């Protein structure tokens, strides 16, 4: 049985959000590997940033995309807790259905 790739799920969710006309962006959060060496994240960059960031009605909504077997890393779980603690929303989405269930 072939596993759905997270990048395919991300693309489908982004396509859905774009069709709905939401203000969002896809957030790349990893360090860079270029010219044979690794460049770490810049100072004050946060670890665990969600894959997709959306702002709706003044509300910050982080959407972390996982495939069916994926789970949050410790940094992602920490970000999710801090996000909610500070008034934002955080969704773990394994499909468009999860995004729709969150009211988007």
NORVEN-V113829 format. One record per pair of residues at least 6 apart in sequence whose C-alpha atoms are under 8 Angstrom apart, sorted by the first residue. I is the first residue (numbers start at 1). GAP is how many residues later the second one is. D is the distance in whole Angstrom. If there is no record, write none. Layout:
I/GAP/D ; I/GAP/D
This chain:
3/64/8 ; 4/63/6 ; 4/64/8 ; 5/62/6 ; 6/59/6 ; 6/60/6 ; 6/61/5 ; 9/56/7 ; 9/57/8 ; 9/58/7 ; 9/85/7 ; 9/86/6 ; 9/87/8 ; 10/41/8 ; 10/55/6 ; 12/84/7 ; 13/82/7 ; 13/83/6 ; 13/86/8 ; 14/12/8 ; 14/38/8 ; 16/80/8 ; 17/7/8 ; 17/87/8 ; 22/32/7 ; 22/33/8 ; 22/34/7 ; 23/31/6 ; 23/32/6 ; 23/33/7 ; 24/28/7 ; 24/29/5 ; 24/30/4 ; 24/31/6 ; 25/27/6 ; 25/28/6 ; 25/29/7 ; 26/25/6 ; 26/26/5 ; 26/27/6 ; 27/22/8 ; 27/23/7 ; 27/24/5 ; 27/25/6 ; 27/26/7 ; 28/23/7 ; 29/12/8 ; 29/18/7 ; 29/19/8 ; 29/20/7 ; 29/22/8 ; 30/11/7 ; 31/7/7 ; 31/8/6 ; 31/9/5 ; 31/10/5 ; 32/6/6 ; 32/7/5 ; 32/8/7 ; 32/9/8 ; 33/6/6 ; 47/28/6 ; 47/29/7 ; 47/32/8 ; 48/25/8 ; 48/26/8 ; 48/27/5 ; 48/28/4 ; 48/29/7 ; 48/30/7 ; 48/31/6 ; 49/13/8 ; 49/27/7 ; 49/30/7 ; 50/12/5 ; 50/13/6 ; 50/14/5 ; 50/15/8 ; 50/26/7 ; 51/11/8 ; 51/12/6 ; 51/13/5 ; 51/14/6 ; 52/10/6 ; 52/11/5 ; 52/12/7 ; 52/13/8 ; 53/7/7 ; 53/8/6 ; 53/9/5 ; 53/10/6 ; 54/6/6 ; 54/7/5 ; 54/8/6 ; 54/9/8 ; 55/6/6 ; 59/29/6 ; 59/30/8 ; 60/28/5 ; 60/29/6 ; 61/27/6 ; 61/28/5 ; 61/29/6 ; 61/30/7 ; 62/26/8 ; 62/27/6 ; 62/28/5 ; 62/29/6 ; 63/27/6 ; 63/28/5 ; 63/29/6 ; 63/30/7 ; 64/26/8 ; 64/27/6 ; 64/28/5 ; 64/29/6 ; 65/27/6 ; 65/28/5 ; 65/29/6 ; 65/30/8 ; 66/26/7 ; 66/27/6 ; 66/28/5 ; 67/27/5 ; 67/28/8 ; 68/26/6 ; 80/10/6 ; 83/6/7 ; 83/7/7 ; 84/6/7 ; 91/7/8 ; 91/8/7 ; 91/11/8 ; 92/6/8 ; 93/6/6
